[in-house]
Amino acid sequence: MSFDYDFLVIGGGSGGVRAARMAATYGARTALVEEYRMGGTCVIRGCVPKKLFVYASRFTDLFEVAPSFGWTVNAEFDWPTLVANKDREIARLESAYAAGVEGKGGTIFRDRAVLTGPNSVRLLKDGRELTAKYILVATGGQAHVPDIPGKELGITSNEAFDLKALPHSILIYGGGYIAVEFATVFAGLGVATTIVYRGDKILRGFEEELREGLEAGLVERGVKFIYETTIRALEKQGDDISVSFSDEVVAPYGAVMFATGRRANTAGLGLEAAGVALNPDGSIPVDKMSRTNVDSVYAVGDVTGRAQLTPLAIREGWYVAETLFNDNPQWVDLSLVGTAVFAEPEVAAIGLTEAEAATHGDIDVYVTRFRPMINTLSSKTTRTMMKLVTAANGGKVLGLHILGPDAAELVQMAAIAMGMAATKADFDRAIAMHPTAAEELVTFKSPSWTWRDGKKV
Ligand code: NDP
């Protein structure tokens, strides 16, 4: 049977673009269909603009310590300038994403694709039906907003990137990545910021000390926390939004932002027509090769319900192309994936938490806390925290957890060593670079505590 294309990708985000570019590089006749802007969540309304906004908000921290270095700073912030400059950079990246596919010979359709069978899609605007030997679904996810009265008055991260003006105050609902990153941004830019979370501590799943340390850092930044509380309803109150909480408190905020998770973008995609099975939460189950239950249909990235992280989507997309068009079957090893939260202080982690490692065998735990050098001349109290978890007696490094400046950069580099099964002794062999924060990781003398036979010693 002949097809219009060898490979048809739905979705021009990180995973889809990488897959399409690599497939085209290997000579596959490749098409990519994107209904919105090329670049996907990460480039258009996720990682990239978020990090730019975090940078903007971190000037506050520099201004705070500047007098201790002899500087007098009279700083003013202009939100529209930041938004305009962010938009310019995103437009540049968007063009680069499109050029990456087209430059390798792929074709981009600016349309919405709906599957009509295991090897075909219909372009909704154009009306054309396209056939392909393989179809890759890389449609990502979208913000999930709990179904509460007045929810339409709130915003999500989508809108937060393009607010006409900063609100005087904001209530952020949720305790995950997006909640703490945007709390960092808004508080740093002078907005009175409150996080309301149904749990008792932010960043569920991360090492306890990181969760506590981040909360302390955000409190120092002026963020208020309301725990073990949910939002019952939102109502318009003049220019503000009146929020009714589960503990009967009612309070007004300038804006309310939902950061309550993201769900797979699978609605109305025609997956049923192609016979593709879905998980109960709408995501697409795939095997380790990213193949769905239908042999010709693959899926990568957030739409699969695996970890919602851009670098994974990119690697999954690349490996699908590698497997299908370069005779080189590859799958992503998910056993050692680092993750970073670009809050202030920054959080990054890789490998096992102490609690997880302690269930696997005897371990040593090395912990250090210190004031980042840039803060030592000022009264700023935020501290860096590093925790290294190793197998007992100088064994394999099992986990690394860092809170503090450049945490993500440090963990990214340590990931190479950990991927090579580095031991504590390997870390120790490295000569320290001084004065750095990273030198702490190679100069730990004796464990802060240990676990033997499942008990903390
Ligand atoms: P998260 O899953 O990180 O956090 C969602 C938060 O919302 C949790 O605190 C959760 O509570 C809470 N929540 C979920 N549903 C409800 C509900 N119905 N009512 C009240 N609270 C609710 O999702 P985010 O939206 O922050 O981000 C989505 C994903 O995007 C992240 O998981 C991450 O994978 C990715 N991301 C990665 C970033 C990075 O790499 N730096 C940055 C931003 C996003 P509970 O903890 O109790 O479940």
Residues whose N, C-alpha, C, O or C-beta is under 5 A from the ligand:
A	BS01	NDP	P146 G174 G175 G176 Y177 I178 A179 R198 G199 R204 A259 T260 G261 R262 Q308 L309 A340 V341 F342
